[in-house]
Every structure is written in structure tokens, then in C-alpha cells.
């Protein structure tokens, strides 16, 4: 309200101009990091006090020039408004974060269901203030091809995205965001209704890496995605995301030899392969072998020659036929890397991953090597998630149609061998002395929770339909995000 002369009086008995801020959500919104300004060159001219606006609440800020920000009293900016009108910005440029901020812009392209050109910028927290701000020069800028990703989650309003860094000709280029090893392919994963703690995937990937089994590296970020063609604004805020590596072949990812079309005989034809048990990607079929439907990852299905397709099918059929054979020279140990299989199984059992072993299950084979399990992937339905099939820590398997870890194809046969069972048990107790200690679990969770403590409030305000409720293990009075961490 500019030119206020009679509508609202302040505690000094004066009628300064005023601004009204409204919270239309059903949850309180924190104002930490927000500012108001009437000067486009001073975007943090007047910062809000560390306070909240209640659900469906309003807050008046007097544009009086008196500069008062008592959280319990009146709020007055350090500037005045002109009756003739002027610049006023309570927008995205005013938002700061203790997490890195990622901004995506597709110039009115709408939701990117197919890969689509975007401009991408990443703003890291300032070394002095510890705050990232859209008002600063970005630390990384690139052209990118972005599309919605996911199988069962692709239709969600808070979508995950596949990101390819591009040059001016839309060829892949390597980038190294937030200190991660350089590559062209990335994922912006959107923790949403299943994982309301927002750290399940990052946690289990950290456990795998501590065990010496590569899993994708992660960084927590906040995302703005402008798809309507206007200026970047607060409405473009998409919440907390996890920037992570994509599973692919490469020296900093799954480090195996490339398989080329001309590789038609052993040993060249033996690797490298990356494969998975999962739902098929669009246009792919995969192949049936060893009693499973197997999908190609690298090389892609349309790059595999008929000779190569026949070879890899025979490799898996031979492996399956040997699962009941315990001879180290002719049995299953000839075909599989036993230690990697045990570690993969332990991580799924530890988390009670209800889709483990039957979906999002990757394995690879290097040239002249054995079939190795991993990298692990997709644990949003685990560890007492909203799925609810994983909420009993005193049973081996989840409820209903969750994976039966010790009876699933391939694994049932392996666990018939007393030697394999003993090796699994020995590895469990070895890990319980370091990676799997209660203290290490708590340390990793607490470290990640510290990173999310501020931003989770903004994420909740943006997505109240995925409000944390404490999960199955929290006390009744902790029906909040902190309860989700228990």
C-alpha cells in the first residue's frame, strides 16, 4: 500500500506505506534468508527477522524507513515507497540457502516430458557468509538437455529429472558440479512422499561407498525450475533435491572397458557390460536369461549386435545353471564375484528395500571378469518409509509382495550353500565393526540431517501434501521431519 494516509497506523501513531505478506499454505513458513528491496542493485536491502508466518497467515511490513525487525513487534523496512510507483522485489532473487541452489530455465517450454533444452546455473554457498544466493554470479553455467525421469514416479508433481550437460551444438560435455568428478550425465532426484526424511538414497549410497562398493555420489540442493517463460520467481521453487551421478560406464563411475560393435569374440566380447533387472526403458525389450528379464544399460540395446546379444544371454544362462554347484572351479564362483553379491544383498537386507533384487538392480561385467552386483540404486521404499511394507525391523522380509531376500531367484540357490551362508554371516560381523556400527549410522544420518535442517522447512511449505508425519518409529509427539529421522 503506497501513499497510506488513513488505512493503517503504526505504533508511533503514523501512517507509513505498508506491504502485506500472505502464506497461502497449511503450514508455517520461515522467513530466514528472505529480503525486501526497492533497489534492483541492493537485493538484500532489508532482511526479514528470523520468524515465521503461520499457516494461512498474514504479516504487515511498514515501508517507513524506520528499519525495525523485532520478531515480536512491528516490522519496518529501511526504505519508503513512492506513491507514483517503483521497483519492489520480494522474489526468488531474495531467497538464500545454506545449500547450493540449482536454477533451470527452459524459456516457456513447460514440463519437460521429453528431453528439452535448458539453461542451467548452480550457485554455491559463499565462503564467507555460508549462503547461496540467486543474486550472485553462478559458480557453474551450462546448456543442458533435461527431461522428467522415473518409472512409477514420473507422473508426480515433484518430478525427478535427467540432466545432460551440452555444448552449443547440443553435444555432451563434461561438467564437475559441486566438487563431483566431471561427467556429462546427472540426475536431479526429487525425494517426495515415500521418503519424507529426504535422505534414504543418499544414506545408503554413502554406506556402499564406505564399504568400497561404488555407488553414485550425491549433493543436497534446492531447485528452481522456470517453465512458464516469465522471470524466475518464488513460484518456480521446487524444493529440496539430490544432485547425483547417473549410473554409467566411465573412469569415475562404473570403471569398465567399453564394448564396441566390432567386439565379436572372447575376450573382447566379454566386457564391459552394464545390465539391470528393472522395468524396460521406452523402446527397449531386453532379453530373457537365467529365469529373469534383463535390460541393457551399457551398451544400449540398439548398439548390441546379434552375436553380442547371444553371448551375454549364454553367459547368464551358464551362470544360473551353476548356482547349485559349489565347486570353486566349475560352480557359481566361476561366474559371479561372490564378495560383491554378498555386499549387495547385505545392503538391501539392512535397509529392507521392498523392491530390492527385483527392480532397480544393476550388475556389470568387465572384460575377462565375473558378473559383479551393483551399483545399488533406488532405496526410497526402505527403512520405514511411507510405503509401509518396510516398517518392521525385527523381520527379514517386508510385508505383502515385498522382496523375499533369501528366496528370490538366484539368491535362493546361493543360500543353499553353507559356504555362501557363512561368508555372508562373516561379512555382516566384519561390517558391524566399522561401516555398520550404530555410531557410524548415527553420524552419517546426523550429518545429512544438519545439511537439511533449514531447507526442509521450505520444502514442506512447497509440498504440504508430503508433510512429514514422524514415520513408524518416532514417538507420538514427534510427528514431524525430526521424527522421520528416527
C-alpha positions as CSV (number, residue, x, y, z in Angstrom):
1,X,0.0,0.0,0.0
2,X,1.8,3.2,-1.2
3,X,0.5,6.6,-0.1
4,X,-1.1,5.3,3.1
5,X,-2.9,8.2,4.8
6,X,-5.6,6.7,6.8
7,X,-5.8,2.9,6.4
8,X,-3.3,1.5,8.9
9,X,-1.5,3.3,11.8
10,X,1.8,2.1,13.3
11,X,2.8,2.2,17.0
12,X,4.1,5.8,16.6
13,X,0.7,7.0,15.5
14,X,1.9,7.5,11.9
15,X,0.6,6.2,8.6
16,X,3.6,4.9,6.7
17,X,3.1,2.9,3.5
18,X,2.9,-0.9,4.1
19,X,3.3,-4.3,2.4
20,X,1.2,-7.3,3.3
21,X,2.8,-10.8,3.0
22,X,0.4,-13.8,2.8
23,X,1.2,-17.5,3.4
24,X,-1.5,-19.4,1.5
25,X,-0.3,-22.9,2.6
26,X,-1.5,-25.0,5.5
27,X,2.0,-25.0,7.2
28,X,4.0,-22.2,8.8
29,X,6.7,-20.7,6.5
30,X,10.1,-19.5,7.8
31,X,11.3,-16.2,6.5
32,X,15.0,-16.7,7.2
33,X,17.0,-15.7,4.2
34,X,14.3,-13.5,2.6
35,X,14.6,-9.8,1.9
36,X,12.7,-6.8,0.6
37,X,14.1,-4.1,-1.5
38,X,13.2,-1.1,-3.7
39,X,16.6,-1.0,-5.3
40,X,17.5,-3.6,-8.0
41,X,21.1,-3.1,-7.2
42,X,20.7,-3.9,-3.5
43,X,18.7,-7.1,-3.4
44,X,19.2,-7.7,0.3
45,X,18.4,-4.1,1.4
46,X,16.1,-5.1,4.2
47,X,16.1,-8.7,5.6
48,X,13.2,-10.2,7.4
49,X,13.7,-11.2,11.1
50,X,14.1,-14.9,11.9
51,X,10.4,-15.6,12.2
52,X,7.5,-17.5,10.7
53,X,4.2,-16.7,9.0
54,X,1.6,-19.0,10.4
55,X,-0.4,-21.3,8.1
56,X,-2.9,-19.2,6.1
57,X,-1.5,-16.2,7.9
58,X,-0.6,-12.6,7.0
59,X,2.2,-10.2,8.0
60,X,2.3,-6.5,7.6
61,X,5.6,-4.8,6.9
62,X,5.6,-1.0,7.1
63,X,7.7,0.7,4.4
64,X,8.5,3.5,6.7
65,X,12.3,3.8,6.6
66,X,12.4,3.2,10.4
67,X,14.3,-0.1,10.0
68,X,12.7,-2.2,12.7
69,X,12.6,-6.0,12.7
70,X,11.6,-7.2,16.1
71,X,10.1,-10.6,15.6
72,X,7.6,-10.0,18.3
73,X,6.7,-6.4,17.3
74,X,6.2,-4.3,14.2
75,X,8.3,-4.7,11.1
76,X,9.5,-1.6,9.3
77,X,11.8,-1.5,6.2
78,X,14.7,0.8,5.9
79,X,13.2,2.4,2.8
80,X,9.9,4.1,1.8
81,X,7.6,3.6,-1.2
82,X,6.8,6.3,-3.7
83,X,3.2,7.0,-4.4
84,X,4.0,7.1,-8.1
85,X,5.2,3.5,-8.0
86,X,8.6,1.9,-8.0
87,X,10.6,-1.3,-8.0
88,X,9.8,-3.7,-5.2
89,X,11.2,-7.2,-5.0
90,X,10.3,-9.9,-2.5
91,X,11.1,-12.6,-5.1
92,X,13.4,-15.5,-5.9
93,X,16.4,-13.3,-6.1
94,X,16.0,-12.5,-2.4
95,X,16.0,-16.2,-1.3
96,X,19.2,-17.5,0.1
97,X,20.1,-21.0,1.3
98,X,22.7,-22.9,3.2
99,X,22.5,-25.5,0.4
100,X,23.7,-25.0,-3.2
101,X,20.9,-23.7,-5.4
102,X,20.3,-25.1,-8.9
103,X,18.3,-23.0,-11.4
104,X,16.8,-24.4,-14.6
105,X,15.2,-22.3,-17.3
106,X,13.5,-23.6,-20.5
107,X,12.1,-20.3,-21.8
108,X,8.4,-21.3,-21.6
109,X,8.9,-24.9,-22.7
110,X,6.6,-26.3,-20.0
111,X,7.2,-29.6,-18.1
112,X,9.9,-31.4,-20.0
113,X,8.4,-34.8,-20.6
114,X,10.9,-35.3,-23.4
115,X,14.5,-34.1,-23.4
116,X,14.4,-30.4,-23.9
117,X,17.0,-27.5,-24.0
118,X,17.5,-25.7,-20.7
119,X,19.9,-23.2,-19.3
120,X,21.3,-24.4,-16.0
121,X,23.1,-22.5,-13.3
122,X,24.5,-23.6,-9.9
123,X,25.1,-21.2,-7.1
124,X,27.3,-22.5,-4.3
125,X,27.2,-21.1,-0.7
126,X,29.6,-18.1,-0.3
127,X,32.8,-19.0,1.6
128,X,32.3,-16.1,4.0
129,X,28.6,-16.0,4.6
130,X,27.8,-19.6,4.1
131,X,24.8,-18.7,2.0
132,X,24.0,-19.4,-1.7
133,X,22.0,-16.7,-3.5
134,X,20.5,-16.4,-6.9
135,X,21.6,-12.7,-6.9
136,X,25.2,-13.7,-7.1
137,X,27.2,-14.8,-10.2
138,X,26.6,-18.6,-10.6
139,X,29.6,-20.8,-10.0
140,X,28.6,-23.1,-12.9
141,X,26.6,-22.3,-16.0
142,X,25.9,-24.7,-18.9
143,X,23.4,-25.5,-21.6
144,X,21.6,-28.8,-20.8
145,X,19.1,-31.3,-22.0
146,X,16.6,-32.0,-19.3
147,X,13.7,-34.4,-19.1
148,X,11.4,-36.0,-16.5
149,X,12.7,-39.3,-15.3
150,X,11.4,-42.3,-13.3
151,X,9.2,-45.2,-13.7
152,X,6.5,-45.3,-11.1
153,X,7.4,-41.7,-10.0
154,X,7.4,-39.9,-13.4
155,X,3.9,-38.5,-13.1
156,X,4.4,-36.9,-9.7
157,X,4.1,-33.2,-9.3
158,X,7.6,-33.0,-7.7
159,X,9.4,-34.7,-10.6
160,X,12.9,-36.0,-10.8
161,X,15.0,-35.0,-13.9
162,X,17.7,-36.5,-16.1
163,X,20.2,-33.8,-17.0
164,X,22.8,-33.9,-19.8
165,X,25.3,-31.1,-20.0
166,X,25.5,-29.8,-23.6
167,X,27.7,-27.5,-25.6
168,X,26.4,-25.0,-28.2
169,X,25.8,-27.9,-30.7
170,X,23.9,-30.0,-28.1
171,X,26.8,-32.4,-27.8
172,X,27.6,-33.8,-24.4
173,X,30.2,-32.0,-22.4
174,X,31.7,-32.9,-19.0
175,X,31.0,-30.6,-16.0
176,X,32.1,-31.0,-12.4
177,X,29.3,-29.6,-10.2
178,X,29.8,-29.1,-6.5
179,X,33.2,-30.8,-6.5
180,X,31.9,-34.0,-8.0
181,X,34.1,-35.8,-10.6
182,X,33.5,-34.5,-14.1
183,X,30.9,-36.1,-16.4
184,X,28.1,-35.1,-18.7
185,X,25.2,-37.1,-17.2
186,X,23.5,-36.2,-14.0
187,X,20.2,-36.7,-12.1
188,X,18.2,-34.3,-10.0
189,X,16.4,-36.7,-7.7
190,X,13.2,-35.5,-6.0
191,X,12.6,-37.1,-2.6
192,X,8.9,-36.9,-2.1
193,X,6.1,-38.8,-0.5
194,X,7.8,-42.1,0.1
195,X,11.0,-40.6,1.6
196,X,9.9,-37.7,3.8
197,X,13.2,-37.6,5.6
198,X,14.7,-36.9,2.1
199,X,17.9,-38.8,2.8
200,X,17.3,-42.5,2.3
201,X,19.1,-42.8,-1.0
202,X,22.0,-40.5,0.0
203,X,22.4,-42.5,3.2
204,X,22.5,-46.0,1.7
205,X,24.8,-44.8,-1.2
206,X,27.2,-43.4,1.5
207,X,27.2,-46.8,3.2
208,X,28.0,-48.6,-0.1
209,X,30.9,-46.2,-0.8
210,X,32.2,-46.7,2.7
211,X,32.2,-50.4,2.1
212,X,34.3,-49.9,-1.0
213,X,31.5,-50.6,-3.4
214,X,30.9,-47.7,-5.8
215,X,27.5,-46.0,-5.5
216,X,26.6,-42.7,-7.1
217,X,27.9,-39.6,-5.2
218,X,25.3,-37.1,-4.0
219,X,24.8,-33.5,-3.0
220,X,21.7,-31.9,-1.5
221,X,20.5,-28.8,-3.3
222,X,17.4,-26.6,-3.6
223,X,15.9,-26.3,-7.1
224,X,14.2,-23.5,-9.0
225,X,12.7,-24.6,-12.4
226,X,11.2,-21.9,-14.6
227,X,9.0,-23.4,-17.3
228,X,6.4,-20.6,-18.0
229,X,8.6,-18.1,-19.9
230,X,8.4,-15.3,-17.3
231,X,11.1,-14.1,-14.9
232,X,12.4,-16.6,-12.4
233,X,10.2,-16.1,-9.3
234,X,9.4,-17.7,-5.9
235,X,6.7,-19.7,-7.7
236,X,9.4,-21.6,-9.5
237,X,10.8,-23.0,-6.3
238,X,10.7,-26.9,-6.4
239,X,12.1,-27.8,-3.1
240,X,14.9,-30.0,-1.9
241,X,16.6,-32.2,-4.5
242,X,19.5,-34.5,-4.5
243,X,22.0,-33.9,-7.3
244,X,23.6,-37.3,-8.1
245,X,25.6,-39.1,-10.6
246,X,23.9,-41.3,-13.2
247,X,24.9,-45.0,-13.3
248,X,27.0,-45.3,-16.5
249,X,30.3,-46.6,-17.7
250,X,33.3,-44.3,-17.1
251,X,36.5,-43.8,-15.1
252,X,34.7,-42.0,-12.3
253,X,31.5,-44.2,-12.5
254,X,31.5,-47.9,-13.3
255,X,35.1,-48.3,-14.4
256,X,35.0,-51.0,-17.0
257,X,36.2,-51.3,-20.6
258,X,33.8,-50.1,-23.4
259,X,32.2,-52.8,-25.5
260,X,32.3,-51.8,-29.2
261,X,30.3,-53.3,-32.1
262,X,33.4,-54.9,-33.6
263,X,34.0,-56.9,-30.4
264,X,32.6,-60.2,-31.6
265,X,34.9,-62.8,-29.9
266,X,36.3,-63.5,-26.5
267,X,37.9,-61.9,-24.6
268,X,36.7,-58.6,-26.1
269,X,33.0,-59.6,-26.2
270,X,33.1,-60.4,-22.5
271,X,33.0,-56.7,-21.5
272,X,32.3,-54.3,-20.4
273,X,28.6,-54.8,-19.8
274,X,26.2,-53.0,-17.5
275,X,22.8,-54.6,-17.2
276,X,19.8,-54.4,-14.8
277,X,16.7,-56.1,-13.7
278,X,14.1,-53.4,-13.9
279,X,11.1,-52.1,-15.9
280,X,12.1,-51.5,-19.5
281,X,13.1,-48.1,-20.7
282,X,11.0,-46.7,-23.5
283,X,11.6,-48.6,-26.7
284,X,13.7,-51.3,-25.0
285,X,12.8,-55.0,-24.6
286,X,15.9,-56.6,-23.1
287,X,16.4,-60.4,-23.1
288,X,15.3,-63.4,-21.0
289,X,18.1,-65.4,-19.4
290,X,18.7,-67.2,-16.2
291,X,15.0,-67.0,-15.4
292,X,15.0,-63.2,-15.4
293,X,14.1,-60.4,-17.8
294,X,17.3,-58.5,-18.1
295,X,17.7,-55.0,-19.6
296,X,20.7,-53.4,-21.3
297,X,22.3,-50.3,-19.8
298,X,25.7,-50.0,-21.5
299,X,25.9,-50.7,-24.3
300,X,22.4,-49.6,-25.2
301,X,20.1,-52.1,-26.7
302,X,20.2,-50.7,-30.2
303,X,24.0,-50.8,-30.0
304,X,24.3,-54.5,-29.2
305,X,25.0,-56.8,-32.2
306,X,23.2,-60.2,-32.6
307,X,26.4,-62.0,-31.8
308,X,26.9,-60.0,-28.6
309,X,23.3,-60.5,-27.6
310,X,23.6,-64.3,-27.9
311,X,26.9,-64.3,-26.0
312,X,25.6,-62.4,-23.0
313,X,22.4,-64.5,-22.8
314,X,24.5,-67.7,-22.8
315,X,26.7,-66.2,-20.1
316,X,23.8,-65.7,-17.8
317,X,22.2,-69.0,-18.6
318,X,25.5,-70.7,-17.7
319,X,25.7,-68.7,-14.5
320,X,22.2,-69.8,-13.5
321,X,22.9,-73.4,-14.3
322,X,26.0,-73.3,-12.0
323,X,24.2,-71.8,-9.0
324,X,23.7,-75.2,-7.3
325,X,27.3,-76.2,-7.9
326,X,29.7,-75.3,-5.1
327,X,32.9,-76.4,-6.8
328,X,35.1,-73.2,-6.9
329,X,36.4,-74.1,-10.4
330,X,33.2,-75.2,-12.1
331,X,30.4,-73.9,-9.9
332,X,28.8,-70.5,-9.3
333,X,32.1,-68.9,-8.1
334,X,33.4,-69.3,-11.7
335,X,30.7,-66.9,-12.9
336,X,30.0,-64.4,-10.2
337,X,32.1,-62.1,-8.0
338,X,30.9,-63.6,-4.7
339,X,32.0,-60.8,-2.5
340,X,30.1,-58.1,-4.5
341,X,27.0,-60.2,-4.5
342,X,27.1,-60.6,-0.7
343,X,27.7,-56.9,-0.2
344,X,24.8,-56.0,-2.5
345,X,22.5,-58.4,-0.7
346,X,23.5,-57.1,2.8
347,X,22.7,-53.5,1.8
348,X,19.2,-54.5,0.6
349,X,18.5,-56.6,3.7
350,X,19.9,-53.9,6.0
351,X,17.5,-51.3,4.6
352,X,14.7,-53.7,4.0
353,X,14.4,-52.4,0.4
354,X,11.0,-53.7,-0.6
355,X,11.9,-53.6,-4.3
356,X,15.4,-54.9,-3.8
357,X,16.8,-57.6,-6.2
358,X,13.7,-57.5,-8.4
359,X,13.7,-53.8,-9.6
360,X,16.4,-51.2,-10.0
361,X,19.0,-54.0,-9.6
362,X,22.2,-53.3,-11.6
363,X,25.1,-55.6,-12.3
364,X,28.2,-55.4,-14.6
365,X,30.9,-57.5,-16.1
366,X,34.3,-56.2,-17.1
367,X,36.3,-57.7,-19.9
368,X,37.5,-61.1,-18.8
369,X,35.9,-60.7,-15.4
370,X,33.0,-62.2,-13.5
371,X,29.4,-60.8,-13.0
372,X,29.5,-58.2,-10.2
373,X,26.5,-56.9,-8.4
374,X,25.9,-53.1,-8.2
375,X,25.8,-50.2,-8.1
376,X,22.9,-50.2,-5.6
377,X,20.0,-47.9,-6.7
378,X,16.7,-46.6,-5.6
379,X,16.0,-47.0,-1.9
380,X,13.1,-44.6,-1.4
381,X,10.9,-47.5,-0.3
382,X,13.1,-48.7,2.6
383,X,13.9,-48.2,6.2
384,X,10.4,-47.4,7.5
385,X,9.3,-45.3,4.5
386,X,5.7,-44.3,3.7
387,X,5.4,-47.5,1.7
388,X,4.8,-49.3,5.0
389,X,5.9,-52.8,3.7
390,X,9.3,-51.9,5.3
391,X,8.3,-50.8,8.8
392,X,9.1,-53.9,10.9
393,X,12.8,-54.0,11.8
394,X,12.5,-57.4,13.5
395,X,11.7,-59.4,10.4
396,X,13.9,-60.3,7.4
397,X,11.4,-59.5,4.7
398,X,8.9,-56.8,4.2
399,X,5.1,-57.5,4.2
400,X,2.8,-58.2,1.3
401,X,4.6,-58.5,-2.0
402,X,7.9,-57.1,-0.8
403,X,11.0,-59.0,-1.9
404,X,11.8,-62.2,-0.1
405,X,15.5,-61.7,0.1
406,X,16.6,-65.2,0.8
407,X,14.1,-66.9,-1.6
408,X,14.4,-64.7,-4.6
409,X,15.6,-66.3,-7.9
410,X,19.4,-66.8,-8.0
411,X,19.6,-66.0,-4.3
412,X,17.6,-68.9,-3.1
413,X,20.1,-71.3,-4.8
414,X,23.1,-69.4,-3.4
415,X,21.8,-69.6,0.2
416,X,21.5,-73.4,-0.1
417,X,25.3,-73.5,0.1
418,X,26.6,-73.5,3.7
419,X,29.8,-71.8,2.5
420,X,28.0,-68.9,0.9
421,X,25.8,-68.5,4.0
422,X,28.9,-68.5,6.3
423,X,30.6,-66.0,4.1
424,X,27.5,-63.7,4.3
425,X,27.5,-64.0,8.1
426,X,31.2,-63.3,8.4
427,X,30.9,-60.2,6.2
428,X,28.0,-59.0,8.3
429,X,30.0,-59.2,11.5
430,X,33.0,-57.6,9.8
431,X,30.9,-54.6,8.8
432,X,29.4,-54.3,12.2
433,X,32.8,-53.4,13.5
434,X,33.1,-50.3,11.3
435,X,30.7,-49.3,8.5
436,X,27.6,-50.9,10.1
437,X,28.2,-49.7,13.6
438,X,25.3,-47.8,15.3
439,X,27.7,-44.9,15.8
440,X,28.5,-44.7,12.1
441,X,24.9,-44.9,11.1
442,X,24.0,-42.1,13.5
443,X,27.0,-40.0,12.4
444,X,26.0,-40.2,8.7
445,X,22.3,-39.5,9.4
446,X,23.1,-36.6,11.7
447,X,25.5,-35.1,9.2
448,X,22.9,-35.2,6.4
449,X,20.1,-34.0,8.7
450,X,22.3,-31.0,9.6
451,X,22.5,-30.1,6.0
452,X,18.7,-30.3,5.5
453,X,17.5,-28.8,8.8
454,X,16.9,-25.3,7.2
455,X,15.8,-26.3,3.7
456,X,13.3,-29.0,4.8
457,X,11.1,-26.2,6.2
458,X,10.9,-24.5,2.8
459,X,10.4,-27.9,1.1
460,X,7.4,-28.6,3.4
461,X,5.9,-25.3,2.6
462,X,6.2,-26.0,-1.1
463,X,4.9,-29.6,-0.8
464,X,2.4,-29.8,2.1
465,X,0.9,-32.9,0.6
466,X,4.1,-34.8,1.5
467,X,4.2,-33.4,5.1
468,X,6.5,-35.4,7.4
469,X,4.5,-37.4,9.9
470,X,7.3,-38.9,12.0
471,X,7.2,-42.4,10.4
472,X,6.7,-45.7,12.1
473,X,9.4,-45.4,14.7
474,X,9.0,-42.0,16.2
475,X,7.2,-41.2,19.5
476,X,3.7,-39.9,19.0
477,X,4.8,-36.3,19.8
478,X,7.4,-36.3,17.0
479,X,5.1,-36.3,14.0
480,X,7.4,-34.0,12.1
481,X,10.6,-34.1,10.0
482,X,12.8,-34.8,13.0
483,X,10.7,-37.8,13.8
484,X,11.3,-39.1,10.2
485,X,15.0,-39.4,11.1
486,X,14.5,-41.9,13.8
